[in-house]
Amino acid sequence: MAPLLALSRLIDTISTWVGKFTMWLILITTLISAGNALVRKIFNTSSNGLLEIQWYLFAAVFLLGAGYGFLKNSHVRIDFISSKLSERTRNWVDVVGIVAVLLPFCVITVSLGWPFFMQALTSGEMSQNAGGLIRWPAYVLIPVGFTLLALQGVSELIKRIAFLTGNGPDVLSSEENKSDEQKHLEELEAQAARMLAGDK
């Protein structure tokens, strides 16, 4: 199990680095958007290239940052149900979800997205808008983003199996990995419990 946990830590490090990189893309996107708006208002002109780079970067944030979101447990969960499950059951649900849904979906998306990217790269496909950008940098985000998500899925699978076999902690119950919704729900439950205790 130790080599697998080492692999998991390596994948987590990659996801963290990529996730922090995508945070800077948000700032860059915001600056480009603000600059484009100012140029349009002041000089009454605009650039399709600047407009398109905004959605390229926006796509990069979501596609490249998906693995980091999975690492930080910030993806959507039905918390009011999962919080009622035992630790082992929650981990088994994740194992089944990763193996039966996440990894197959990532493999299918990468296998479909790669030829799409290669075709755009070899043909030199350009935007149909005047002054628009070349398209392959946007298309490559699909296979790269889903590969990173699949890798993080493997890392999370290793961590779930490690917990279930008694070789690691329950990362789902770790405060650091709880989503904001989970923390808020726990705060509300604690507040309700205090109110009930006060009534008695």
Secondary structure, DSSP 8 states (H G I E B T S, - for coil): -HHHHHHHHHHHHHHHHHHHHHHHHHHHHHHHHHHHHHHHHHHS---HHHHHHHHHHHHHHHHHTHHHHHHTT-S---HHHHTTS-HHHHHHHHHHHIIIIIHHHHHHHHHHHHHHHHHHHHHT-B-SSTT--BSHHHHTHHHHHHHHHHHHHHHHHHHHHHHHTTSS--TTS-GGG--HHHHHHHHHHHHHHHHHHHH-
